[in-house]
Amino acid sequence: MIDVSVIIVNWKVRDLLRQCLASLGTHSGLLPANLQVIVVDNDSGDGSVQMVTGEFPGVALIANADNPGFGRANNQALPLCTGRYLLLLNPDTLVLDGAVRRMMQRMDELPDVAVLGCRLLNADGSLQRWTGGAFPRLSNVAAHYLFLDRLLPRALRPPTLYLDHDVTADKDVDWVSGACMMLRAPLLGGRLFDPAFFMYGEDMELCHRLKTAGHRVLYSPVASIIHYQGASMKQQQGDVLLSSLKGPRQFYRQTRGEGALLWIDSLTVAGFALRCALYTVAAWLRPRAGYAAKAASSKDLMHRAWRIQHG
């Protein structure tokens, strides 16, 4: 019996994909006979397809002739999955200490949980805040972009967009990251991601759909995964780079309506402008602390947000 079917969507990160597949083989905590692994390659052109074929013959491979996006590529693999559970896993991850088995066991213990996320760690072992959180609302978007979530006492903060601390117990959340997301396969009804999302935001939409149907979305520190976040995005060009902002914005429009976008767009642009100004001052005071790069990144994101709003 297949316990867990793993879908990995790859784009131009051959060496990280190799590490990911190797870590699944040695640290998933499951026997190879109980684990199904499917790689969908979105026309990487970097030898990823040849690497998977030559080094991991037990892995099923779908080689696309173009890049249809993260959500659609996952959808391609769904009909091939035969496991009791489905695990979506980014190629820029490392599985640690039986993480897949630990997640499966937690799902077995909690039959009302439809979606489970685990701790995503940076390479240095620190927590990635974007592991999960609350759905975007005007209050928590304002708190995030205007630093209010750092200034207000915890009791006065709205539910945060992202986890604001490393919790030590299971926590019900609105959404968890698609970088490592375990799903109860029968609840999907043959439908995974909304194909309208190219990349980013589709994990929020999926969790929203399942929560609306009455199921739980849970973040659990029972398992940890290292995530070299953004490895694929660093190689993207043009409008694809806008997807990190367009995806969540599209989700907000679907759930809050077209009229609410003006406020969110204004907060996004203002937030990045504020960050740019603060980091510029910090770079002047501490020129070797890396603030200049953060200021440049904030300025770039501000321009992207403006383009999306007025495009």
N, C-alpha and C positions, 0 to 999 in steps of 0.2 A: 504494500500500500504506500502510495506517495503521501507523505504528511504535508510537505510544503513545496509549492511551485514558486520559483524565483524568476522574476522578469528583470532583466538589466538592459536598459536602453543606452547604447554607446554612441558617442560622436567624438572622434579624434583624440581619444585618451587611451591608446593601446596599452602603454606600460602600466597605467593605473588599473585598467581593466584586467590585465594579467594578475596583478596583485590581489584584486578583489576576488577573482575566480579562485586563486590559490587559497585565500583566506577562507572562502566558503568550504573548500575541500578539507581544510585542516581544523577550522575553528567553529563551524556551524553547530556542532554538537549533535548532528544527525548522521546516521549511516548513509552512504551514497545511494543505497537502494530506496531510501525514504525521501530523497531530495531530488527534485526536478529543476534544472537550470536552463533558462532560455535567454539567449542574447539576441537583441535586435540592434543591428548596426545601421545607422542612418548615413550611409554613403561616406564613411570616414576617409577612405583613401589613404590611410596611414599604415596599412598592414594589419589592422585589427581583425579583419575577416580571416586572413591567412593564419594569424596567431591563434585564434580560437580553434580553427579547424585542425591545425597541426599540434597544438599543445593540450587541448581540452576536448578530446574526441567524444566524451560523454555529454557535452553541452549541446543543446539544440540551438541552431543558428538561423536567423532570418536576416538576409543581407538586402537592404533596400538600395534602390538605384538613385534615391534622392533623400532629402531630409524632411520628412513630413511633420516633424516636431515630436516632443516628448510624449504628449498624451496619445496621439494617433499611433505611435510606435508601440506603446504599451497595449493599446487596443488590438493591434495585430496579433500579439502573442496570447491574448486571453483565451481564444478558442483551443489552444494547444495545452492549456493548463489542466492537470488532472488531480492536483493536490487538494487536501481538505482546506488548507489555507493558502493564500496567495501573498507573497512577499515582493513588494516593489523595492528595488535596491539600485542606487546610483552606481555607476562604474568607478567613481572616485571615492570609494569607501573601503574600509577594512573591517572585516567581521572579527570580533574579539570574544574569547572565553565562552563559547557555546551560546552566543547571542541568539541565533535562530531558534535553537531548542528552548531557551528561556522564554522567548516571546510566544512560541507555540504553547508552552505549558501554561503561561498566564492566560492565553485565550481559552484553553481547555478549562481552566478554573472559573472563568467569567463568561458564561455563554451569552450574556446580554451585550457583550462588547463586540461591535462590528469592525472597528478600526483600532489598531494598536500602534503607537509610536514609541520609540525608545530614546535613550540619551544619544545625541549626536555630539561628538567631541571634535575639537580642532586637533591639529597634529601635535600640539603641545599638551593635550589632555584637558584643556579648558572647555567649558560648555558652550555650545552654539545656541544662542538664544532663539534662533528661528526653527528650533525643533518642533514647536507647536505653540498654540496660543488661542486667543479669542478672535472671532470674526471681526473684520473692520467695521467700526461705527464712527460717527463723527467725533465722539468723546475720546475714544482711545487712539484714533489717528492724530487728533490734536495733541494728546498727551505724548505720543511717540515723537512726532516731528518737532514739537516745541519744547522738548525736554521736560515736560511736566511730570512724566513718569519717574524722573530722577529727583525732582524737587518736592513733589507732594508726599506727605506721609502715606504709607502703604494703605491705611484704612480709607483714604480719600481718593485713591487712584481708581479709574475705571478698569475693568478687566483688560489686561495688557494684550497688545497684538502678538507679542512674543513672550516666552517665558522669561521672567525677570530675575530668576534665581534657580539654583540647582536643587530641585525638590528631591526629597528622600523617600517619598511614598507615592503610590499611584494617584493620578490627578485627572479628573474629568476635564476635558478641554473641548473647544469647538473644532479644532483642526490639528492635524499633525503633518509633518513634512513628507512629501512623496519621495524624498531621498532614501527613507527607510520606513515603509508603511506595511504592516501586516493586516490583511483583510480576510473576513470570513467569506469564502468564495460563494456559497449558495445564496447569500444575501444580495449579490451583485445583479442577479437576474440576467447574466450575459452582457451587462453594460458596465464598462469601467469609466473612462474619462470622457467628458464632453469634448468632441473634436473641434469645437470653436476656439479652444485654448491651444495655442502653439506650445507655450512653455511658461510655467509659473501661473498660479491661481487655480489650476485644475485640481490640485489636492484639496484646496478649500471647497471648491464646488462639490467634489465627491463626498467629503465629510458632511457638508451641509445637506446633501441629498439623503444620506443615510441617517443623519440626526433627525431630519424632518420625518423620516419613516419610523421614528421611535427608537432608534438604536443608539448605543453609547459609543463615544470616541474617547479613547483613554491614552494618556501619556504615562509610561511606566519606566522608572529607572532600573528595572530588573535586568535590563540588557544595555550594553553600550556598543556603539559603532563609531569608528573614526571616519570623518567626512572631510575630504580635501575640497571644500566647497568652492564652486565656481570654476573648476578646472576646464570644463568645456566652454563655458561662457567667455572665458578670456580669449578664446580663439574666434568668437563670433564677430561678425561685422554688420554694419548697416542697421536696418530696422530690426533685425533679430535681437540686437542688444537692448531694444526698447521693451522686450517682452517681460523683463523683470519688474517693470512698472505697469505695463499694459495688462498683464494677466490679473493681478489683484484688483486693478481698476475695473476690469471687465466683470469680475465676480461681484464687486460692489454695485455696479450698475444693474446686474441681474437681480440682486437681492434688495436693493434700496431704491432703484428707479433712476431714470435718466436725469431727473431734476436735481438729484442729490450730488451729481458729479461736480458741479461748480465749486461746492464747498471743499470737497476732497481734493480736487485739482489745485485749488488755491492754497490749501494747507500743505500739500506736497511741495509745490514750488517755494512757498515761504520757508518751509522747513529746511530744504536744501540750501536756500539762500542764507538762512541763519547759520547753518553749519559751516558754510563756506566762509562767512565773516568771522566766526569764532575761531575756526582752525587757522585762518590767515593771521589773526592776532597772536594765536598761540605759537605759530611758526616764527613770527617775528621775535617773540620772547624766548623761545627754545628752538633755535633753527635746526638742531640735529635730532629732534625727537620724532620726526616723521609726520609732523602736522601739515607740512607743505603738500605732501602727497594726498592727505585727507582733504585738504582744501580744494585741490585740483579735482579730485573725484567728486566732491560735493557740487562743484561748479558744473561739471559734466552732467551729473544727474539732474541738476536744476534745469539745464538746457533741454535734456531729454523729456523731462516732465512738461516743460513748456511746449515742446513740439507735439507731444501727445494731446495736450489740452487744445492746441490751436491747429492741429493737423487735419 
